[in-house]
């Protein structure tokens, strides 16, 4: 039987945090990952740009890779484009990501939850609807983090540390006492790669929550067919930008040693 891969895309390396969870959940599936680094960062672009790129990548993955499902591993692209992509590709299971507010509500005891995300994600109708659906269950302190995804993408550690300090300081007081923020939602797929720096700022008792595991479980549920192979799944990494950063990030975060291929779309 022909093996068909699952497509995954993000504006850059951030979606590797989702790919990592997917490979744990679905170890025998093949994956094709596209980092659209040549057109990043999505979170600081307008919706028209994000929609155009999402459509182009989806069309490429369908035509050239014959994907059986698509994971939009980007909060900004999910908010801007998933409804359009689902309408244009009704036969393709499409899974998006959103800030993990619902899991955060489950874990929080103080009922005060910090949310770090891009300005585009926080300003989207999809995010507003998510917050409204949880009215009365917790207080959400939302912080747009301009420049953080880009600094992570460029591996600018000095700037990442400075921005983590600045934005966590702007959110408020973290801790487990009444009135303190005891849970921090990482609402951009890049941000888990800064979790070490964030943990140092908010303290060991504050839980950091991202959306990798929920997205992987949802992808598993939505797949129309699963690989019958017992052989570990294969992967291919593409980027529309410079290859070295994606290759280095894949090696560091996922222990993936394969080459990264350039993509012009």
Secondary structure, 3 states (H helix, E strand, C coil): CCCCCEEEEECCHHHHHHHHHHHHHCCCCCEEEEECHHHCCHHHCCHHHHHHHHHHHHHHHHHHHCCCEEEECCHHHHHHHHHHHHHHCCCCEEECCCCCHHHHHHHCCCCEEEEEECHHHHCCHHHHHHHHHCCCCCEEEEEECCCHHHHHHCCCHHHHHHHHHHHHHHHCCECCCCCCECEEEECCCCHHHHHHHHHHHHCCCCEEECCHHHHHHHHHHHCCCCCCCCCCCCEEEEECCCHHHHHHHHHHHHCCCCCEEECCC
